[in-house]
Amino acid sequence: MLIDCHVHVGPRRRWLPAGLELAATLADDATRHVVEGDGPTGEGLLAYLENEGVDVAVAIPSGQEPVQEYALDEGEGTGRLLPFVQYDPRSVPEPGRRFADAIARGARGLKVHPCSHQLPANDRSLYPLFAIAEERGLPVTIHVGSSVFPGAKMRYCDPLLVDEVAADFPELRILCAHAGRGFWTRQVFELTRMRPNVWMELSGMPATRIVQEFPELERVKDRVLFGSDWPSSPPISRLAAQFRQMPFSEELIENALWRNAVRLFDLPIPSVSAMVADTHHPILRS
C-alpha cells in the first residue's frame, strides 16, 4: 500500500515555468511523455500513478494564480486522487465561500504556499479558510521548507508562524510539507512532537537525508507521512523503495507510507488482510 501525500497536478499552462523546467530535468523515460506532453493531468497522470504503484495521491495545484481549483477536475470520478485547492485570500472575493463551494465539489484539503504568495501562514486573511477546514475536518497542507523557484521568499515559511495557527485552531489538522527542508527541519520536528494537531510530510527530501535530519523520527511515527513532490522528483516508486530501506522500524515505515494518511484523510481502507485479498477494492484500483 502506498499513499503519496504530495503530487502536483494540472495541465502545463497552469504551471510555473521553473516548475516545468525542474520536472523535465528529473523525468525518466517512463514519465517524460507525461511531463512534456499535456502535463500531469487526465489519463496520463492516472496511468503514471498506476505504474508507480501509488494507490492514493494527494493532488496539489502547481501555479501562482489567486484561485487554484483545477485539481478538482483531476480528482472527479476517481478514488485515486484527493484534490486540494489553493487561494490567495487577499485577491479573491469571498474566499471562504469559494472554499466551501470547492468542498461541496470534492475538495479534500487546502494548500497554503507562503513563500510563493508571500503570505505568512498566520496571516489573518487565511483564518476564515482555516476555520472552515477545522469545522469540516479537512487538513491544511502548508509549505514549510526551501524553494528554488524565482520570487520565493523564505522568511514566510518559518515554522513558528505555523505554530501560531496550530495554537489558534487546536482541532485543525496541519501538515507541514517538506518537513522544513533546508532551514527548519529541527523546528518542524519539535513542532510535530509538541503539537498534537501538527503532522510532518517528507516530500522533496532524499531518504538518506531524512535519516540524517530526523534521527528521532520514531518519536513522531504516528504523524509523519510520505510524499514525493512529483513531478519535481525522481520516480515515486524509487523514492518509496529507498524509504523502505532506511533504518527505521517497520511500524514507522508503514505508518509513513500509508497508515497515517488513512487516518489523516479518513480513508475507508479495509483491514490489511482484506486489502490483500481484494485487489479490486475501489480505493486501491479506481
N, C-alpha and C positions, 0 to 999 in steps of 0.2 A: 504494500500500500504506500502511495506517495502523494502527498498534497503539497503543492508549490504555492507558497503564500505571497509570491511577488513576480508576476508575469505581466509584462507590458503588452498591450494590445492596441489595435486600431490601424486603419489604412495609412499609407505613407504620408498623405497630405496633412495628417494631423500631427506628425512627429516633428520634434526639434531636429534641424539638420545635423547638429552634433550627435544626437542620439542615433540617427540613421548611420552616420559615419562609424561610430563605435560598434554598432551592431554588425556592420559589414566587415569590419576587421576581425571580428570574433566568429563569424559564421563559418561552419564547415560545409562539406558537400551536401549533407542532409538538410541543412537549414538555409543555405544561401538563396534558394529559389523562393523561400517564404519571405525573407528579409528584403531581397532585391526585387521581388515581384510587387504584389499589391501591399505587402507588409503583413504583419501577424494578424490576420483577420480571416473570418469566414472558414471555409472548409480546409484551407491550408493550415490555419492555426490549429484546428481540431485534429487534423491528421498528424501534425508535428507532436502534439501532446500525447496522442495515442502511441506513436512510435517511440517516444521517450519514456513511456510507462507512467505518465502522470495521470492519476485518477481524477483529481480535482485541482483546479488552479484559480487563484485569486487574480482577476483580470483588472489591471490598473491602467488608466489612461496615460498618454505619453506626451502631451503637449503643454502649452502655457496659456491657452485661452481661458477667459474668466469662467466659462461654463464648459465642463468636460463630462458629458454623459454618454458618449458613444460606446463605452464598454457594455452598456445595457443591450445594445444591438448584438454584440458578440455572445452575450450570455443567454439570449432569448432562445427558448426551446431546447436547451441542453443542461443537464445536471453537472457537466464537467467544469463550467466556468461560473465563478462567483463575481459578478460585476461590481466594481467600486466607481464612485463618482467623485468629482473634484470641483471646487468652486473657489473663486476669489470673491468673498462676500462684499468687498468694498466696491466692486464693479458690477454686481448682479442685483437687480431689483428683487426684493423679497426672497433672499437666498434660502430662508427656512422653508418657504412654500415650495421652492424648486426642489429642495432635498426631499421633503415629504412626498411630493409627486413622484420623484425618482424611486423612492422606496416602494410606492404603490406599483411601479412598473418593474420592480425586481431588483433594485439596488440592494447589495448585501453589506455595504460599508462605505465609509468616507475616507478619501485620501487627502492629506494636507502636506504641501511641499513648501516649507518655509523659505528655503534659500532661493528657490526659483521665483516665487511670487514676492519674495522679500517681505514676508508676513509672519511674524513670530507666532509660535503655537499658542501663546497665551493672549493673543490679540482679542479684544472683546468683541470684535466683529465676527469671530468664529464661534463665540459662545452659544448663540441660538442654534447653530448646527450641532454642536456638542450636546446640547440639551435634548435635541430630537433623537440623536443616536443613543444617548443614555436611556431615554424613555422607551425606545423601540428595541433595546438590547442589541444594537449593532456596533461592531468595532470601528475604531478610527485608527487608520494607519498614518503615522507621522514620520516623514523623512528626517532621520536623525543620523547624520553622517556626512562625509565629504561628498563633493560633486565636482566633476571636471568640466561641466558644461559652461559655456560663456555666460557671464552675467550672474552666476550663482554667488551668493554672499553667505559665507559660512556662519557668521555670528547669529543668524536667525535660527540655527539648528541646535543651539545649546540645550542639552537635556534638562537643565534647571527650569527652562520655560515649560517643558512637558510636565515636570513635577508640579508646577503650579496648577496646570489643568487637571492632573490626577487628584490633587487635593480638593479642587473646586467641584469636581464631578466624580465622587468616590465610587459610583456604580458604572461609570463609563469604562469600557474595555479599550485600553490604549495599546497599540502595537508600535514599538519603536523600530522602524525599518532601517536596515543596515547596521543595527546594534552599535551605533556611534562610531562606525568605521572612520579611522583617520585621526580623530581628535579625542573622542569621548567614550571609548569602549568601557573604561572603568566606571565612568559615571552612569552609563546605561545599565551596566550590570548591577551596580548598587541600587539604582532606581528600581529595577525589576525585583531585586531582593527585598527592598523595603516597602514598596507599594503593591498591595495585592491585586490592584486593577491594571498594572502595567505588565506587558509582555515584550519580549525582545525577539526580533526576526533577523536571521543571519545572512540575508542576501548581499551579494557583492563582496563577499569575503571568502578567499580560498580556505579549504578545510584545514590545512596546516596552520594558517593564520588564526583560525578560530581557536585551535588548541593553545596557541601562544598567548592570545589576547585574553582568553577566558579559562584560566587554569582551575577555577572553582565553579565551572558551569553546572556541575551536578547539583549545586545548591538551588538552582532555579530550573531544574529539569521539568517542572510542571508548567513552565511559562516561557519556553524557548521554542521557536519554530523555524523550519527550513524554508528558504526562499532562494530563487536563482537570480532574479533581476533580468531574466532572459527577455529580449534577445541581446542585451548588453552583457552577455556572459558566455562562457563555454556551454556546450550541450547540457541540458538539465540532468539527463541520466548519468553523465560523467560526474557531475557535482554530487549527486546523491550517492553514487558508488564510492567516491572519495570520502564523503562524510561517514559512510558506514565503516570505513577502515580506521577511523580515528580512535584513540584510546579512551573512549567514553564507555559508560555502562550501556548494555543493550537496552535497558529501560529508557535512558536519555535519548539514545539514537532513535528508537521507535516513537517516543514521545514527540521528538522534533520533526520527524519525517511525516507523521500523520495524526497521532493520537491527540496531541494538544490542539491541533487545528480542528479536529472533530468537536472538541469542547468549545473552542472559541467561536466557531461559526455555527454551532448547534446543528451539525450534520447528522442525518438519520442513518448512520453507518451501523450495520448489524454486527454481531459478535464476530471475532476473528475466525472461528470455525465455520460459521455460516458464510462469511465473506469468501473464504477459500473455496467452499463448496459451490457457491452461487456466483460464477464469474460473469453472469449477465445481470447482476444487480444494477438498477438504473443509475445509482450514484457512481458506480465504478465503470460502467460501459455505456453511458448515454452518448 
